[in-house]
Amino acid sequence: MARALIVGCGCRGQALGQRLVAEGWAVRGTTRSEGRGEEIETAGIEPAVADPERPGTLLDLVSDVAVVHWLLGTAQADADAIAAVHGPRLERLLERLVDTPVRGFVYEAGGTIPRSILEGGAEIVRAAQRTWRIPARIVDEDPADHETWLDAMARATTAVLTSNE
């Protein structure tokens, strides 16, 4: 059974996690707050406290993970924190994933944060794909169109593991 890590396991992350669990995946979902762990667990997902602004907290969670999902297209934080998690923090995490069992990365490039930030994050993912041969998928479906977004994320999860990129 493959395991996925969902970074940003709010409502949409939980919906994706439930879909993946139904497809036979084991899923771990992150939250910054210990108080949200029960909500994630109720969705059938293993909860984990981690902060995308601190990539080391995420690396502690990937020893048995095949695919990482970066679901931060609608993240709510101050502008500097948003720019960091789609910029240098994302880049740092991708650099360090090379030395882990992770075999794929799915990046959410649609959402409510500024388009330029999401495009910058997508380019970081593409650069990691070229540089370190990390199989990746960039999903730019509008998260507000929930079913279309969910289908695209589920397809990307499967595709990233069957990719030769």
ZAMI-543924 format. One record per atom (N, C-alpha, C): atom name; y, z, x; residue in three letters. Coordinates in nm, 3 decimals. Layout:
<rs>
R  a      py      pz      px   r
R CA       Y       Z       X ala
...
</rs>
This chain:
<rs>
R  a      py      pz      px   r
R  N  -0.117   0.000   0.084 met
R CA   0.000   0.000   0.000 met
R  C   0.124   0.000   0.089 met
R  N   0.214  -0.093   0.066 ala
R CA   0.337  -0.100   0.142 ala
R  C   0.438   0.000   0.086 ala
R  N   0.526   0.047   0.174 arg
R CA   0.630   0.142   0.132 arg
R  C   0.767   0.078   0.151 arg
R  N   0.854   0.104   0.053 ala
R CA   0.993   0.058   0.060 ala
R  C   1.084   0.180   0.068 ala
R  N   1.196   0.164   0.137 leu
R CA   1.300   0.265   0.141 leu
R  C   1.423   0.205   0.073 leu
R  N   1.472   0.273  -0.029 ile
R CA   1.592   0.229  -0.099 ile
R  C   1.706   0.320  -0.057 ile
R  N   1.801   0.263   0.017 val
R CA   1.919   0.338   0.060 val
R  C   2.025   0.318  -0.048 val
R  N   2.055   0.426  -0.116 gly
R CA   2.145   0.418  -0.231 gly
R  C   2.062   0.413  -0.358 gly
R  N   1.988   0.518  -0.386 cys
R CA   1.894   0.518  -0.497 cys
R  C   1.955   0.583  -0.621 cys
R  N   2.065   0.521  -0.668 gly
R CA   2.125   0.563  -0.794 gly
R  C   2.051   0.497  -0.909 gly
R  N   2.121   0.468  -1.015 cys
R CA   2.057   0.410  -1.135 cys
R  C   1.987   0.277  -1.105 cys
R  N   2.056   0.186  -1.039 arg
R CA   1.994   0.056  -1.009 arg
R  C   1.883   0.070  -0.906 arg
R  N   1.903   0.155  -0.808 gly
R CA   1.798   0.180  -0.709 gly
R  C   1.674   0.238  -0.773 gly
R  N   1.693   0.326  -0.869 gln
R CA   1.579   0.383  -0.940 gln
R  C   1.508   0.277  -1.023 gln
R  N   1.583   0.187  -1.086 ala
R CA   1.521   0.079  -1.163 ala
R  C   1.440  -0.011  -1.070 ala
R  N   1.496  -0.044  -0.953 leu
R CA   1.422  -0.125  -0.857 leu
R  C   1.298  -0.049  -0.809 leu
R  N   1.314   0.078  -0.779 gly
R CA   1.201   0.159  -0.734 gly
R  C   1.089   0.162  -0.837 gly
R  N   1.124   0.180  -0.963 gln
R CA   1.023   0.182  -1.068 gln
R  C   0.951   0.047  -1.077 gln
R  N   1.026  -0.060  -1.062 arg
R CA   0.966  -0.194  -1.066 arg
R  C   0.869  -0.211  -0.949 arg
R  N   0.911  -0.169  -0.830 leu
R CA   0.824  -0.181  -0.713 leu
R  C   0.700  -0.094  -0.726 leu
R  N   0.716   0.027  -0.777 val
R CA   0.601   0.115  -0.798 val
R  C   0.502   0.049  -0.894 val
R  N   0.553  -0.013  -0.999 ala
R CA   0.466  -0.082  -1.096 ala
R  C   0.392  -0.199  -1.030 ala
R  N   0.451  -0.254  -0.923 glu
R CA   0.388  -0.365  -0.850 glu
R  C   0.298  -0.315  -0.736 glu
R  N   0.281  -0.184  -0.725 gly
R CA   0.189  -0.129  -0.626 gly
R  C   0.251  -0.075  -0.499 gly
R  N   0.382  -0.070  -0.492 trp
R CA   0.451  -0.017  -0.375 trp
R  C   0.461   0.136  -0.383 trp
R  N   0.469   0.199  -0.270 ala
R CA   0.514   0.337  -0.259 ala
R  C   0.662   0.327  -0.226 ala
R  N   0.745   0.407  -0.291 val
R CA   0.889   0.393  -0.274 val
R  C   0.952   0.527  -0.243 val
R  N   1.041   0.526  -0.146 arg
R CA   1.122   0.642  -0.108 arg
R  C   1.268   0.602  -0.135 arg
R  N   1.343   0.690  -0.198 gly
R CA   1.483   0.661  -0.230 gly
R  C   1.576   0.767  -0.176 gly
R  N   1.689   0.723  -0.122 thr
R CA   1.781   0.819  -0.061 thr
R  C   1.896   0.856  -0.153 thr
R  N   1.941   0.977  -0.132 thr
R CA   2.059   1.029  -0.195 thr
R  C   2.131   1.115  -0.093 thr
R  N   2.261   1.126  -0.105 arg
R CA   2.336   1.214  -0.015 arg
R  C   2.329   1.359  -0.061 arg
R  N   2.292   1.378  -0.187 ser
R CA   2.296   1.511  -0.247 ser
R  C   2.156   1.560  -0.282 ser
R  N   2.119   1.677  -0.234 glu
R CA   1.988   1.733  -0.268 glu
R  C   1.972   1.751  -0.418 glu
R  N   2.080   1.772  -0.489 gly
R CA   2.074   1.791  -0.633 gly
R  C   2.027   1.668  -0.709 gly
R  N   2.034   1.551  -0.649 arg
R CA   1.990   1.428  -0.717 arg
R  C   1.844   1.396  -0.691 arg
R  N   1.779   1.473  -0.606 gly
R CA   1.639   1.447  -0.572 gly
R  C   1.546   1.454  -0.692 gly
R  N   1.570   1.547  -0.781 glu
R CA   1.483   1.561  -0.898 glu
R  C   1.492   1.438  -0.988 glu
R  N   1.612   1.384  -1.003 glu
R CA   1.631   1.263  -1.083 glu
R  C   1.552   1.146  -1.024 glu
R  N   1.556   1.132  -0.892 ile
R CA   1.482   1.025  -0.824 ile
R  C   1.332   1.047  -0.840 ile
R  N   1.289   1.170  -0.824 glu
R CA   1.147   1.201  -0.837 glu
R  C   1.096   1.175  -0.979 glu
R  N   1.178   1.206  -1.079 thr
R CA   1.142   1.181  -1.218 thr
R  C   1.118   1.032  -1.242 thr
R  N   1.188   0.947  -1.165 ala
R CA   1.170   0.802  -1.176 ala
R  C   1.044   0.753  -1.106 ala
R  N   0.967   0.845  -1.046 gly
R CA   0.843   0.807  -0.977 gly
R  C   0.863   0.766  -0.833 gly
R  N   0.976   0.808  -0.777 ile
R CA   1.014   0.770  -0.642 ile
R  C   1.022   0.897  -0.557 ile
R  N   0.976   0.887  -0.433 glu
R CA   0.987   1.001  -0.342 glu
R  C   1.132   1.017  -0.299 glu
R  N   1.195   1.130  -0.327 pro
R CA   1.335   1.148  -0.289 pro
R  C   1.351   1.190  -0.143 pro
R  N   1.462   1.150  -0.084 ala
R CA   1.495   1.189   0.053 ala
R  C   1.646   1.200   0.065 ala
R  N   1.692   1.304   0.130 val
R CA   1.835   1.321   0.154 val
R  C   1.870   1.252   0.285 val
R  N   1.963   1.158   0.277 ala
R CA   2.009   1.085   0.396 ala
R  C   2.148   1.030   0.366 ala
R  N   2.220   1.000   0.470 asp
R CA   2.358   0.951   0.456 asp
R  C   2.373   0.819   0.531 asp
R  N   2.405   0.709   0.461 pro
R CA   2.419   0.581   0.529 pro
R  C   2.533   0.579   0.631 pro
R  N   2.621   0.677   0.626 glu
R CA   2.726   0.686   0.729 glu
R  C   2.671   0.745   0.858 glu
R  N   2.548   0.798   0.852 arg
R CA   2.483   0.855   0.969 arg
R  C   2.346   0.790   0.983 arg
R  N   2.337   0.675   1.049 pro
R CA   2.211   0.599   1.057 pro
R  C   2.091   0.680   1.105 pro
R  N   2.112   0.781   1.188 gly
R CA   2.001   0.863   1.236 gly
R  C   1.928   0.932   1.123 gly
R  N   1.999   0.969   1.015 thr
R CA   1.934   1.034   0.902 thr
R  C   1.840   0.937   0.831 thr
R  N   1.868   0.809   0.840 leu
R CA   1.782   0.707   0.779 leu
R  C   1.662   0.676   0.869 leu
R  N   1.685   0.675   0.997 leu
R CA   1.576   0.643   1.090 leu
R  C   1.464   0.745   1.082 leu
R  N   1.496   0.866   1.045 asp
R CA   1.393   0.968   1.026 asp
R  C   1.298   0.933   0.911 asp
R  N   1.337   0.838   0.826 leu
R CA   1.261   0.807   0.705 leu
R  C   1.181   0.677   0.712 leu
R  N   1.186   0.605   0.824 val
R CA   1.127   0.470   0.826 val
R  C   0.994   0.459   0.902 val
R  N   0.936   0.570   0.943 ser
R CA   0.814   0.561   1.023 ser
R  C   0.697   0.496   0.950 ser
R  N   0.700   0.496   0.818 asp
R CA   0.593   0.435   0.739 asp
R  C   0.646   0.334   0.637 asp
R  N   0.761   0.276   0.666 val
R CA   0.830   0.186   0.573 val
R  C   0.819   0.041   0.618 val
R  N   0.788  -0.048   0.524 ala
R CA   0.780  -0.191   0.553 ala
R  C   0.913  -0.261   0.527 ala
R  N   0.983  -0.222   0.419 val
R CA   1.107  -0.289   0.380 val
R  C   1.214  -0.186   0.349 val
R  N   1.335  -0.210   0.403 val
R CA   1.451  -0.127   0.373 val
R  C   1.544  -0.207   0.281 val
R  N   1.590  -0.142   0.174 his
R CA   1.688  -0.201   0.081 his
R  C   1.820  -0.128   0.101 his
R  N   1.926  -0.205   0.124 trp
R CA   2.061  -0.149   0.145 trp
R  C   2.139  -0.175   0.017 trp
R  N   2.133  -0.083  -0.079 leu
R CA   2.193  -0.101  -0.212 leu
R  C   2.326  -0.027  -0.221 leu
R  N   2.424  -0.078  -0.151 leu
R CA   2.553  -0.010  -0.145 leu
R  C   2.668  -0.100  -0.189 leu
R  N   2.637  -0.202  -0.269 gly
R CA   2.740  -0.296  -0.316 gly
R  C   2.835  -0.236  -0.418 gly
R  N   2.797  -0.124  -0.476 thr
R CA   2.885  -0.056  -0.571 thr
R  C   2.913   0.088  -0.527 thr
R  N   2.893   0.114  -0.399 ala
R CA   2.913   0.250  -0.346 ala
R  C   3.054   0.298  -0.374 ala
R  N   3.065   0.426  -0.401 gln
R CA   3.195   0.486  -0.424 gln
R  C   3.226   0.586  -0.313 gln
R  N   3.329   0.554  -0.238 ala
R CA   3.374   0.641  -0.128 ala
R  C   3.512   0.589  -0.088 ala
R  N   3.571   0.654   0.011 asp
R CA   3.701   0.605   0.055 asp
R  C   3.684   0.472   0.129 asp
R  N   3.791   0.398   0.140 ala
R CA   3.786   0.261   0.195 ala
R  C   3.727   0.256   0.336 ala
R  N   3.759   0.354   0.419 asp
R CA   3.705   0.355   0.555 asp
R  C   3.554   0.374   0.555 asp
R  N   3.504   0.462   0.470 ala
R CA   3.360   0.487   0.463 ala
R  C   3.287   0.363   0.412 ala
R  N   3.344   0.297   0.313 ile
R CA   3.282   0.175   0.258 ile
R  C   3.276   0.068   0.367 ile
R  N   3.387   0.050   0.437 ala
R CA   3.390  -0.050   0.544 ala
R  C   3.288  -0.016   0.653 ala
R  N   3.272   0.111   0.682 ala
R CA   3.178   0.153   0.788 ala
R  C   3.033   0.126   0.750 ala
R  N   2.994   0.157   0.625 val
R CA   2.852   0.141   0.590 val
R  C   2.815  -0.007   0.572 val
R  N   2.914  -0.094   0.557 his
R CA   2.887  -0.238   0.551 his
R  C   2.926  -0.306   0.681 his
R  N   2.964  -0.226   0.779 gly
R CA   3.008  -0.278   0.909 gly
R  C   2.931  -0.212   1.021 gly
R  N   2.999  -0.127   1.099 pro
R CA   2.934  -0.071   1.219 pro
R  C   2.812   0.016   1.192 pro
R  N   2.808   0.089   1.080 arg
R CA   2.690   0.172   1.052 arg
R  C   2.569   0.084   1.020 arg
R  N   2.593  -0.021   0.942 leu
R CA   2.486  -0.117   0.911 leu
R  C   2.437  -0.185   1.038 leu
R  N   2.530  -0.227   1.120 glu
R CA   2.492  -0.294   1.245 glu
R  C   2.410  -0.201   1.335 glu
R  N   2.453  -0.076   1.345 arg
R CA   2.381   0.021   1.429 arg
R  C   2.240   0.044   1.376 arg
R  N   2.226   0.056   1.244 leu
R CA   2.094   0.075   1.185 leu
R  C   2.004  -0.044   1.215 leu
R  N   2.054  -0.164   1.196 leu
R CA   1.973  -0.283   1.220 leu
R  C   1.930  -0.292   1.367 leu
R  N   2.018  -0.257   1.458 glu
R CA   1.982  -0.256   1.601 glu
R  C   1.865  -0.162   1.626 glu
R  N   1.865  -0.049   1.559 arg
R CA   1.764   0.052   1.585 arg
R  C   1.634   0.027   1.507 arg
R  N   1.640  -0.052   1.401 leu
R CA   1.519  -0.083   1.324 leu
R  C   1.419  -0.165   1.404 leu
R  N   1.469  -0.235   1.506 val
R CA   1.381  -0.318   1.589 val
R  C   1.267  -0.236   1.647 val
R  N   1.292  -0.111   1.679 asp
R CA   1.192  -0.025   1.740 asp
R  C   1.116   0.062   1.640 asp
R  N   1.109   0.016   1.515 thr
R CA   1.040   0.089   1.409 thr
R  C   0.936  -0.002   1.344 thr
R  N   0.855   0.051   1.255 pro
R CA   0.758  -0.033   1.184 pro
R  C   0.820  -0.122   1.075 pro
R  N   0.948  -0.108   1.048 val
R CA   1.012  -0.186   0.941 val
R  C   0.996  -0.334   0.968 val
R  N   0.950  -0.408   0.868 arg
R CA   0.925  -0.553   0.882 arg
R  C   1.019  -0.638   0.799 arg
R  N   1.113  -0.578   0.727 gly
R CA   1.205  -0.657   0.648 gly
R  C   1.322  -0.574   0.598 gly
R  N   1.430  -0.644   0.566 phe
R CA   1.554  -0.580   0.523 phe
R  C   1.613  -0.660   0.408 phe
R  N   1.650  -0.592   0.299 val
R CA   1.712  -0.657   0.184 val
R  C   1.851  -0.597   0.167 val
R  N   1.953  -0.685   0.171 tyr
R CA   2.093  -0.642   0.165 tyr
R  C   2.156  -0.684   0.032 tyr
R  N   2.217  -0.589  -0.035 glu
R CA   2.288  -0.618  -0.160 glu
R  C   2.429  -0.666  -0.126 glu
R  N   2.455  -0.795  -0.153 ala
R CA   2.585  -0.854  -0.121 ala
R  C   2.668  -0.881  -0.245 ala
R  N   2.628  -0.825  -0.357 gly
R CA   2.706  -0.835  -0.480 gly
R  C   2.747  -0.694  -0.520 gly
R  N   2.857  -0.683  -0.591 gly
R CA   2.897  -0.550  -0.636 gly
R  C   3.046  -0.539  -0.658 gly
R  N   3.091  -0.417  -0.664 thr
R CA   3.230  -0.389  -0.699 thr
R  C   3.320  -0.363  -0.579 thr
R  N   3.263  -0.348  -0.463 ile
R CA   3.349  -0.328  -0.347 ile
R  C   3.406  -0.464  -0.304 ile
R  N   3.512  -0.466  -0.224 pro
R CA   3.576  -0.594  -0.190 pro
R  C   3.479  -0.698  -0.133 pro
R  N   3.494  -0.818  -0.184 arg
R CA   3.407  -0.930  -0.145 arg
R  C   3.405  -0.949   0.007 arg
R  N   3.520  -0.934   0.071 ser
R CA   3.526  -0.955   0.216 ser
R  C   3.437  -0.855   0.291 ser
R  N   3.427  -0.734   0.240 ile
R CA   3.342  -0.633   0.304 ile
R  C   3.195  -0.670   0.286 ile
R  N   3.159  -0.712   0.165 leu
R CA   3.020  -0.753   0.139 leu
R  C   2.983  -0.876   0.222 leu
R  N   3.075  -0.971   0.235 glu
R CA   3.047  -1.090   0.316 glu
R  C   3.032  -1.052   0.463 glu
R  N   3.113  -0.958   0.510 gly
R CA   3.099  -0.910   0.647 gly
R  C   2.964  -0.844   0.671 gly
R  N   2.920  -0.764   0.575 gly
R CA   2.788  -0.702   0.585 gly
R  C   2.677  -0.805   0.587 gly
R  N   2.690  -0.906   0.502 ala
R CA   2.589  -1.013   0.498 ala
R  C   2.583  -1.086   0.632 ala
R  N   2.697  -1.106   0.694 glu
R CA   2.697  -1.173   0.825 glu
R  C   2.632  -1.086   0.931 glu
R  N   2.651  -0.955   0.925 ile
R CA   2.583  -0.864   1.018 ile
R  C   2.432  -0.876   1.001 ile
R  N   2.386  -0.883   0.877 val
R CA   2.242  -0.897   0.851 val
R  C   2.192  -1.031   0.906 val
R  N   2.268  -1.138   0.883 arg
R CA   2.227  -1.269   0.937 arg
R  C   2.222  -1.267   1.090 arg
R  N   2.318  -1.201   1.152 ala
R CA   2.319  -1.192   1.298 ala
R  C   2.197  -1.114   1.348 ala
R  N   2.160  -1.007   1.279 ala
R CA   2.041  -0.931   1.317 ala
R  C   1.916  -1.017   1.301 ala
R  N   1.916  -1.097   1.199 gln
R CA   1.803  -1.186   1.175 gln
R  C   1.789  -1.286   1.291 gln
R  N   1.901  -1.340   1.334 arg
R CA   1.898  -1.437   1.445 arg
R  C   1.866  -1.369   1.577 arg
R  N   1.929  -1.256   1.604 thr
R CA   1.918  -1.189   1.733 thr
R  C   1.783  -1.121   1.752 thr
R  N   1.742  -1.043   1.653 trp
R CA   1.621  -0.962   1.668 trp
R  C   1.504  -1.011   1.583 trp
R  N   1.524  -1.125   1.518 arg
R CA   1.417  -1.184   1.436 arg
R  C   1.371  -1.088   1.326 arg
R  N   1.464  -1.011   1.270 ile
R CA   1.434  -0.921   1.159 ile
R  C   1.434  -1.004   1.031 ile
R  N   1.320  -1.017   0.965 pro
R CA   1.320  -1.089   0.838 pro
R  C   1.413  -1.018   0.739 pro
R  N   1.499  -1.094   0.675 ala
R CA   1.597  -1.035   0.584 ala
R  C   1.623  -1.128   0.467 ala
R  N   1.666  -1.070   0.359 arg
R CA   1.712  -1.143   0.242 arg
R  C   1.844  -1.082   0.201 arg
R  N   1.936  -1.168   0.161 ile
R CA   2.066  -1.124   0.112 ile
R  C   2.071  -1.161  -0.035 ile
R  N   2.089  -1.060  -0.119 val
R CA   2.091  -1.081  -0.263 val
R  C   2.235  -1.064  -0.310 val
R  N   2.293  -1.174  -0.360 asp
R CA   2.432  -1.166  -0.404 asp
R  C   2.447  -1.176  -0.555 asp
R  N   2.339  -1.149  -0.625 glu
R CA   2.346  -1.145  -0.772 glu
R  C   2.439  -1.031  -0.814 glu
R  N   2.509  -1.050  -0.924 asp
R CA   2.598  -0.948  -0.976 asp
R  C   2.516  -0.833  -1.032 asp
R  N   2.533  -0.712  -0.978 pro
R CA   2.455  -0.599  -1.029 pro
R  C   2.484  -0.568  -1.176 pro
R  N   2.597  -0.615  -1.228 ala
R CA   2.628  -0.592  -1.369 ala
R  C   2.533  -0.670  -1.460 ala
R  N   2.478  -0.780  -1.409 asp
R CA   2.375  -0.856  -1.482 asp
R  C   2.241  -0.796  -1.440 asp
R  N   2.209  -0.684  -1.499 his
R CA   2.101  -0.597  -1.451 his
R  C   1.967  -0.669  -1.436 his
R  N   1.921  -0.740  -1.536 glu
R CA   1.789  -0.803  -1.528 glu
R  C   1.783  -0.912  -1.422 glu
R  N   1.888  -0.993  -1.412 thr
R CA   1.893  -1.098  -1.310 thr
R  C   1.893  -1.034  -1.171 thr
R  N   1.974  -0.929  -1.155 trp
R CA   1.982  -0.857  -1.027 trp
R  C   1.845  -0.798  -0.991 trp
R  N   1.781  -0.732  -1.088 leu
R CA   1.653  -0.667  -1.064 leu
R  C   1.546  -0.769  -1.026 leu
R  N   1.543  -0.882  -1.096 asp
R CA   1.447  -0.988  -1.061 asp
R  C   1.471  -1.041  -0.920 asp
R  N   1.598  -1.062  -0.886 ala
R CA   1.632  -1.114  -0.752 ala
R  C   1.592  -1.014  -0.644 ala
R  N   1.615  -0.887  -0.667 met
R CA   1.578  -0.785  -0.570 met
R  C   1.426  -0.778  -0.552 met
R  N   1.352  -0.782  -0.661 ala
R CA   1.206  -0.777  -0.653 ala
R  C   1.153  -0.899  -0.578 ala
R  N   1.207  -1.018  -0.607 arg
R CA   1.164  -1.139  -0.535 arg
R  C   1.197  -1.129  -0.387 arg
R  N   1.315  -1.077  -0.355 ala
R CA   1.356  -1.064  -0.215 ala
R  C   1.264  -0.968  -0.140 ala
R  N   1.220  -0.864  -0.206 thr
R CA   1.130  -0.767  -0.143 thr
R  C   1.000  -0.834  -0.101 thr
R  N   0.943  -0.911  -0.190 thr
R CA   0.820  -0.982  -0.158 thr
R  C   0.844  -1.089  -0.053 thr
R  N   0.951  -1.164  -0.070 ala
R CA   0.980  -1.276   0.020 ala
R  C   1.004  -1.231   0.163 ala
R  N   1.067  -1.116   0.180 val
R CA   1.099  -1.073   0.317 val
R  C   0.973  -1.042   0.396 val
R  N   0.866  -1.001   0.328 leu
R CA   0.741  -0.973   0.399 leu
R  C   0.657  -1.097   0.424 leu
R  N   0.681  -1.201   0.349 thr
R CA   0.604  -1.324   0.368 thr
R  C   0.682  -1.428   0.448 thr
R  N   0.800  -1.388   0.495 ser
R CA   0.888  -1.477   0.569 ser
R  C   0.840  -1.496   0.712 ser
R  N   0.866  -1.613   0.765 asn
R CA   0.840  -1.639   0.908 asn
R  C   0.968  -1.634   0.990 asn
R  N   1.075  -1.587   0.930 glu
R CA   1.204  -1.582   0.999 glu
R  C   1.205  -1.470   1.098 glu
</rs>
